[in-house]
Amino acid sequence: MEKENVKPMIEEIKESLLRYAIIRMRLIKLSVYEKTAVILSSISYFIVVLCVGVISLFFLFMMMAIWIGNMCESVVAGYAIMCIISASMLLSLYIYREKLKRWFKRIFISSVYEESDLQ
């Protein structure tokens, strides 16, 4: 009589352990996604700062500095104004770096994590 009562309990325990294992695997998968997203967002932030701060704005700022210098009749004033503008842009990137990292993290998580992983 007791053996009959034990079998349903064993089956219930097996099902509970299986559910636990599935949930644990999903949790590990989400953890890996998050860590990957943190790394990729940091790399993306570095690339954005590099592009904005060094490569893409360099030539534009040089041309604008010369143009402002011609308008002010002082090349030094043109370069000084453009230096202030570029420094303020880099400062704003530095101030908002955590928001930018979170934004990149959300983008990477949404691109890596699929709806099929929820099932």
C-alpha positions as CSV (number, residue, x, y, z in Angstrom):
1,M,0.0,0.0,0.0
2,E,2.8,2.4,0.8
3,K,4.6,1.7,-2.5
4,E,1.6,3.0,-4.4
5,N,1.7,6.3,-2.4
6,V,5.4,6.7,-3.0
7,K,5.3,6.4,-6.8
8,P,3.2,9.6,-7.3
9,M,5.5,11.5,-4.9
10,I,8.6,10.3,-6.8
11,E,7.0,11.4,-10.1
12,E,6.1,14.8,-8.6
13,I,9.7,15.3,-7.3
14,K,11.0,14.4,-10.8
15,E,8.8,16.9,-12.4
16,S,9.8,19.6,-9.9
17,L,13.5,18.9,-10.5
18,L,13.0,19.0,-14.2
19,R,11.2,22.4,-14.0
20,Y,14.0,23.7,-11.7
21,A,16.6,22.5,-14.2
22,I,14.8,24.3,-17.1
23,I,14.4,27.5,-15.1
24,R,18.0,27.4,-14.0
25,M,19.2,26.9,-17.6
26,R,17.1,29.9,-18.7
27,L,18.7,32.0,-15.9
28,I,22.2,31.0,-16.9
29,K,21.4,31.9,-20.5
30,L,20.1,35.3,-19.5
31,S,23.2,35.9,-17.3
32,V,25.4,35.1,-20.3
33,Y,23.4,37.5,-22.5
34,E,23.7,40.3,-20.0
35,K,27.4,39.9,-19.5
36,T,27.9,39.8,-23.3
37,A,25.8,42.9,-23.6
38,V,27.9,44.7,-21.0
39,I,31.1,43.9,-22.8
40,L,29.7,44.8,-26.2
41,S,28.2,48.1,-24.9
42,S,31.5,49.1,-23.5
43,I,33.2,48.3,-26.8
44,S,30.6,50.2,-28.7
45,Y,30.9,53.2,-26.4
46,F,34.6,53.3,-27.0
47,I,34.1,53.1,-30.8
48,V,31.5,56.0,-30.7
49,V,33.9,58.2,-28.6
50,L,36.7,57.4,-31.0
51,C,34.7,58.2,-34.1
52,V,33.1,61.3,-32.7
53,G,36.1,62.6,-30.8
54,V,38.9,61.9,-33.1
55,I,38.1,60.7,-36.6
56,S,34.9,62.2,-38.0
57,L,35.0,65.6,-36.3
58,F,38.7,66.3,-36.9
59,F,38.3,67.3,-40.5
60,L,35.0,69.1,-40.0
61,F,36.4,71.1,-37.1
62,M,39.5,72.0,-39.0
63,M,37.4,73.4,-41.8
64,M,35.0,75.2,-39.4
65,A,38.0,76.7,-37.5
66,I,39.4,78.1,-40.7
67,W,36.0,79.5,-41.7
68,I,35.4,81.1,-38.2
69,G,38.9,82.4,-38.3
70,N,38.3,84.1,-41.6
71,M,35.0,85.6,-40.2
72,C,36.8,86.9,-37.1
73,E,39.9,87.9,-39.0
74,S,41.9,85.8,-36.6
75,V,42.8,82.2,-37.3
76,V,43.6,81.7,-33.6
77,A,40.1,82.7,-32.6
78,G,38.6,80.3,-35.0
79,Y,40.7,77.4,-33.7
80,A,39.9,78.5,-30.0
81,I,36.2,78.5,-30.7
82,M,36.3,75.1,-32.3
83,C,38.4,73.7,-29.5
84,I,35.8,74.8,-27.0
85,I,33.0,73.2,-29.1
86,S,34.8,69.9,-29.4
87,A,35.7,69.9,-25.7
88,S,32.1,70.4,-24.7
89,M,31.0,67.6,-27.0
90,L,33.5,65.2,-25.5
91,L,32.5,66.3,-22.0
92,S,28.9,65.6,-22.8
93,L,29.8,62.1,-24.0
94,Y,31.7,61.6,-20.8
95,I,28.8,62.8,-18.6
96,Y,26.3,60.6,-20.4
97,R,28.5,57.6,-20.8
98,E,26.4,55.4,-18.4
99,K,23.2,56.2,-20.3
100,L,24.9,55.5,-23.6
101,K,26.2,52.1,-22.2
102,R,22.8,51.2,-21.0
103,W,21.3,52.1,-24.4
104,F,23.8,49.9,-26.2
105,K,23.2,47.1,-23.7
106,R,19.5,47.2,-24.4
107,I,20.2,47.1,-28.2
108,F,22.5,44.1,-27.9
109,I,20.2,42.2,-25.5
110,S,17.2,42.7,-27.8
111,S,19.2,41.6,-30.8
112,V,20.6,38.5,-29.1
113,Y,17.7,37.5,-27.0
114,E,14.8,36.0,-29.1
115,E,11.2,35.4,-28.1
116,S,11.7,31.7,-28.7
117,D,14.0,31.6,-25.6
118,L,11.0,32.5,-23.4
119,Q,9.2,29.3,-24.3
